[in-house]
Amino acid sequence: MGTPGEGLGRCSHALIRGVPESLASGEGAGAGIPALDLAKAQREHGVLGGKLRQRLGLQLLELPPEESLPLGPLLGDTAVIQGDTALITRPWSPARRPEVDGVRKALQDLGLRIVEMGDENATLDGTDVLFTGREFFVGLSKWTNHRGAEIVADTFRDFAVSTVPVSSSSHLRGFCGMGGPRTVVAGSSEAAQKAVRAMAVLTDHPYASLTLPDDAAADCLFLRPGLPGVPPFLLHRGGGDLPNSQEALQKLSDVTLVPVSCSELEKAGAGLSSLCLVLSTRPHS
């Protein structure tokens, strides 16, 4: 996938990073982040990796945990990938910026073209970037500023890039995602609905919309496996997480729902989309 109008492409690889023991004590995880139940967090993470590999048929690449990077498992913030291009982000938190190094190396090894954010005035978290298959929306949040959004536009010139103010403490993809090739799912909070209304004004493409009771339920991943004849999947919060939203998700009849839990990792600020990077192409080996 690399030209306008091709939509959300078929996936071949997924990248995750292991959960470090430093999250068990909260050490280095930042103010306000509680210590996690390490066994539960690692179990959730292992189930996610298993479903990416076995259920979705993706080639799974797992970076080892790094104790000096307690939020390293949230590697969805470290890169924006489209086609054979990976934009390495510049996280808002200086403590998180070393997280990009291992991700950069892994993506280079896969043969992706690496673009760096050299502007020290720019900040960008990957989970503030929503790609619909036709265009990018970049949330302007605590973590991502206008200059970061401009670099997204400079990097992916084949696609329109629009900015959406995020009025909550979440990233854009923390309450908004793609439930299908032409369906935007969003939470029911005022911040989520305000963002969806802004996106509707900015786009030239008609999208259906589905509102979910829980904002975090909209943090999902629509994925087309690389295997021929296999219908698309929606990786979403389930397994006991967010039960109020499960019935609404059943309305997405054109996808196979694949539920995973990340309730423990959520305590460290993780949403589902932050826990993996999915490549919508087949990079060079």
C-alpha positions as CSV (number, residue, x, y, z in Angstrom):
1,M,0.0,0.0,0.0
2,G,1.5,3.3,-1.0
3,T,-0.7,5.2,-3.3
4,P,-3.8,7.2,-2.6
5,G,-7.1,5.4,-2.6
6,E,-5.8,1.9,-1.9
7,G,-7.3,1.9,1.5
8,L,-6.1,0.1,4.6
9,G,-3.6,-2.4,3.2
10,R,-2.9,-6.0,4.0
11,C,-0.7,-6.6,7.0
12,S,2.2,-8.9,7.2
13,H,4.2,-8.0,10.3
14,A,3.6,-6.8,13.8
15,L,6.1,-5.4,16.3
16,I,5.8,-5.5,20.1
17,R,8.1,-5.0,23.0
18,G,8.2,-7.1,26.2
19,V,6.9,-5.8,29.6
20,P,9.8,-4.9,31.9
21,E,9.9,-5.8,35.6
22,S,10.4,-2.1,36.4
23,L,6.6,-1.6,35.8
24,A,5.9,-3.9,38.8
25,S,7.3,-1.2,41.2
26,G,6.3,1.8,39.1
27,E,10.0,2.7,39.0
28,G,10.6,5.3,36.4
29,A,7.1,5.0,35.1
30,G,6.4,8.6,35.9
31,A,4.3,10.5,38.4
32,G,0.7,9.2,38.9
33,I,1.3,5.8,37.3
34,P,0.7,3.0,39.9
35,A,2.7,-0.2,40.2
36,L,1.4,-3.0,38.0
37,D,0.7,-6.6,38.7
38,L,3.6,-7.8,36.6
39,A,2.3,-11.3,36.0
40,K,-1.0,-10.0,34.8
41,A,0.5,-7.4,32.6
42,Q,2.9,-9.9,31.0
43,R,0.0,-12.4,30.6
44,E,-2.1,-9.8,28.8
45,H,0.9,-8.9,26.6
46,G,1.6,-12.5,25.8
47,V,-2.1,-13.1,24.8
48,L,-1.9,-10.1,22.5
49,G,1.2,-11.4,20.8
50,G,-0.3,-14.8,20.4
51,K,-3.4,-13.4,18.7
52,L,-1.4,-11.3,16.4
53,R,0.7,-14.3,15.4
54,Q,-1.8,-17.2,15.5
55,R,-5.2,-15.7,15.0
56,L,-4.3,-13.0,12.5
57,G,-1.4,-14.8,10.9
58,L,1.1,-12.0,11.2
59,Q,4.9,-12.5,11.5
60,L,5.5,-11.3,15.0
61,L,8.7,-9.5,16.0
62,E,9.2,-9.0,19.7
63,L,11.7,-6.6,21.1
64,P,13.1,-7.6,24.5
65,P,12.0,-5.6,27.5
66,E,14.3,-2.9,28.7
67,E,14.3,-2.1,32.4
68,S,15.4,1.5,31.8
69,L,12.4,2.0,29.5
70,P,9.4,1.1,31.7
71,L,6.9,2.4,29.1
72,G,8.7,0.7,26.3
73,P,5.8,-1.7,25.6
74,L,3.8,1.4,24.4
75,L,5.8,1.3,21.2
76,G,2.8,2.5,19.1
77,D,3.9,6.0,20.2
78,T,7.3,5.7,18.6
79,A,6.6,5.5,14.9
80,V,4.0,6.3,12.2
81,I,4.1,3.7,9.5
82,Q,2.5,3.9,6.1
83,G,3.6,1.7,3.1
84,D,7.3,1.3,3.2
85,T,7.9,4.5,5.1
86,A,8.3,4.8,8.9
87,L,8.3,8.2,10.6
88,I,10.2,7.9,13.9
89,T,8.4,10.1,16.3
90,R,9.7,12.6,19.0
91,P,7.7,11.8,22.1
92,W,6.6,14.7,24.2
93,S,8.2,13.2,27.3
94,P,12.1,13.4,27.2
95,A,12.2,10.3,29.3
96,R,10.5,8.3,26.6
97,R,12.6,9.4,23.6
98,P,15.2,6.6,24.0
99,E,12.3,4.2,23.3
100,V,12.6,5.0,19.6
101,D,16.1,3.6,19.2
102,G,15.2,-0.1,19.3
103,V,12.1,0.5,17.1
104,R,14.1,2.3,14.5
105,K,16.6,-0.5,14.3
106,A,13.9,-3.1,13.9
107,L,12.1,-1.2,11.2
108,Q,15.4,-0.6,9.4
109,D,16.1,-4.3,9.5
110,L,12.7,-4.9,7.8
111,G,13.8,-2.6,5.0
112,L,11.5,0.3,5.7
113,R,12.5,3.8,4.7
114,I,13.2,5.7,7.9
115,V,12.3,9.4,8.3
116,E,13.6,11.2,11.4
117,M,12.0,14.2,13.2
118,G,15.0,16.6,13.4
119,D,13.1,19.6,14.7
120,E,13.6,20.0,18.4
121,N,10.4,22.1,18.6
122,A,8.3,19.2,17.3
123,T,6.6,16.6,19.5
124,L,4.6,13.7,18.2
125,D,3.2,10.5,19.8
126,G,2.2,7.9,17.3
127,T,-1.2,7.2,19.0
128,D,-2.2,10.8,18.1
129,V,-2.2,9.8,14.5
130,L,-5.2,8.0,12.9
131,F,-4.8,6.7,9.3
132,T,-8.2,6.0,7.7
133,G,-6.8,4.4,4.5
134,R,-7.5,7.7,2.6
135,E,-6.1,10.4,4.8
136,F,-4.4,11.1,8.2
137,F,-5.9,12.9,11.1
138,V,-3.4,14.1,13.7
139,G,-4.6,14.9,17.2
140,L,-3.2,18.1,18.7
141,S,-2.9,17.1,22.3
142,K,-0.7,17.4,25.3
143,W,1.8,15.1,23.5
144,T,1.6,16.3,19.9
145,N,1.9,19.8,18.6
146,H,1.4,21.6,15.3
147,R,5.0,21.2,14.2
148,G,4.7,17.4,14.8
149,A,1.6,17.4,12.6
150,E,3.4,19.3,9.9
151,I,6.2,16.7,9.8
152,V,3.5,14.0,9.3
153,A,2.2,16.0,6.3
154,D,5.7,16.5,4.9
155,T,6.5,12.7,5.3
156,F,3.3,11.3,3.7
157,R,2.7,13.8,0.9
158,D,0.4,11.4,-1.0
159,F,-2.3,11.8,1.6
160,A,-4.2,14.7,3.1
161,V,-3.3,15.4,6.7
162,S,-5.7,17.3,8.9
163,T,-5.3,18.3,12.6
164,V,-8.0,17.6,15.2
165,P,-7.9,19.4,18.6
166,V,-8.0,16.8,21.5
167,S,-9.7,18.4,24.4
168,S,-9.2,15.5,26.9
169,S,-6.2,13.9,28.6
170,S,-6.2,11.1,26.0
171,H,-4.4,10.7,22.7
172,L,-6.6,10.8,19.6
173,R,-6.6,7.1,19.1
174,G,-7.5,6.7,22.8
175,F,-11.1,7.4,21.9
176,C,-11.2,7.1,18.1
177,G,-10.3,4.3,15.6
178,M,-11.3,2.6,12.4
179,G,-13.9,-0.1,12.7
180,G,-13.7,-0.9,9.0
181,P,-12.4,0.6,5.8
182,R,-15.1,3.3,5.9
183,T,-16.3,3.3,9.5
184,V,-15.0,5.5,12.3
185,V,-15.7,4.3,15.8
186,A,-15.6,6.7,18.7
187,G,-16.4,6.8,22.4
188,S,-19.4,8.7,23.8
189,S,-17.5,11.3,25.8
190,E,-17.8,14.9,24.7
191,A,-14.1,15.0,23.8
192,A,-14.5,12.0,21.5
193,Q,-17.7,13.3,19.9
194,K,-16.1,16.8,19.4
195,A,-13.2,15.2,17.6
196,V,-15.5,13.1,15.3
197,R,-17.5,16.2,14.4
198,A,-14.2,18.0,13.6
199,M,-13.1,15.1,11.4
200,A,-16.4,15.1,9.5
201,V,-16.0,18.8,8.7
202,L,-12.4,18.4,7.5
203,T,-12.7,15.3,5.3
204,D,-13.7,15.0,1.7
205,H,-14.6,11.3,2.2
206,P,-17.8,10.0,3.6
207,Y,-17.4,7.7,6.7
208,A,-20.0,5.8,8.6
209,S,-19.7,6.2,12.4
210,L,-20.4,4.1,15.4
211,T,-20.5,5.4,18.9
212,L,-19.4,3.1,21.7
213,P,-20.3,3.7,25.4
214,D,-16.6,3.5,26.4
215,D,-14.0,5.7,24.9
216,A,-11.3,3.1,25.4
217,A,-13.3,0.6,23.3
218,A,-12.8,2.8,20.3
219,D,-9.0,2.3,20.6
220,C,-9.1,-0.7,18.2
221,L,-7.2,-1.9,15.2
222,F,-8.8,-2.8,11.9
223,L,-6.5,-5.3,10.1
224,R,-6.5,-7.0,6.8
225,P,-4.4,-10.2,7.0
226,G,-2.1,-11.0,4.1
227,L,-3.7,-14.4,3.6
228,P,-5.9,-14.5,0.5
229,G,-9.6,-15.1,1.1
230,V,-9.4,-14.2,4.8
231,P,-11.9,-11.5,5.9
232,P,-10.6,-8.5,7.9
233,F,-10.2,-8.5,11.6
234,L,-11.0,-6.0,14.3
235,L,-8.6,-6.3,17.3
236,H,-10.5,-4.8,20.1
237,R,-10.8,-4.6,23.9
238,G,-12.6,-7.6,25.3
239,G,-11.9,-10.6,27.6
240,G,-13.8,-8.9,30.3
241,D,-12.7,-5.4,29.5
242,L,-15.3,-2.7,28.9
243,P,-18.4,-5.0,28.8
244,N,-20.8,-2.1,28.1
245,S,-19.3,-1.7,24.6
246,Q,-19.3,-5.3,23.5
247,E,-22.9,-5.3,22.2
248,A,-22.3,-2.2,20.1
249,L,-19.2,-3.7,18.5
250,Q,-21.4,-6.6,17.2
251,K,-22.9,-4.1,14.8
252,L,-19.6,-4.2,12.8
253,S,-20.8,-7.2,10.8
254,D,-18.1,-7.1,8.0
255,V,-15.2,-7.9,10.3
256,T,-14.2,-10.8,12.5
257,L,-14.0,-9.5,16.1
258,V,-10.8,-10.5,18.0
259,P,-11.0,-9.5,21.7
260,V,-8.0,-8.9,23.9
261,S,-7.6,-7.5,27.3
262,C,-5.1,-4.8,28.4
263,S,-6.8,-3.7,31.7
264,E,-3.6,-4.0,33.7
265,L,-1.3,-2.3,31.1
266,E,-4.0,0.4,30.8
267,K,-2.9,1.5,34.3
268,A,0.5,2.6,32.7
269,G,-1.3,4.6,30.1
270,A,-1.5,1.8,27.5
271,G,-4.3,1.7,24.9
272,L,-4.6,-1.2,22.5
273,S,-3.1,0.7,19.6
274,S,-0.1,1.7,21.7
275,L,0.9,-1.9,22.3
276,C,1.9,-2.9,18.8
277,L,3.1,-1.5,15.4
278,V,1.5,-3.2,12.4
279,L,3.1,-3.0,9.0
280,S,0.6,-2.7,6.1
281,T,3.1,-3.9,3.5
282,R,5.6,-6.6,2.9
283,P,9.0,-5.0,3.6
284,H,12.2,-6.1,1.9
285,S,13.8,-9.0,3.7
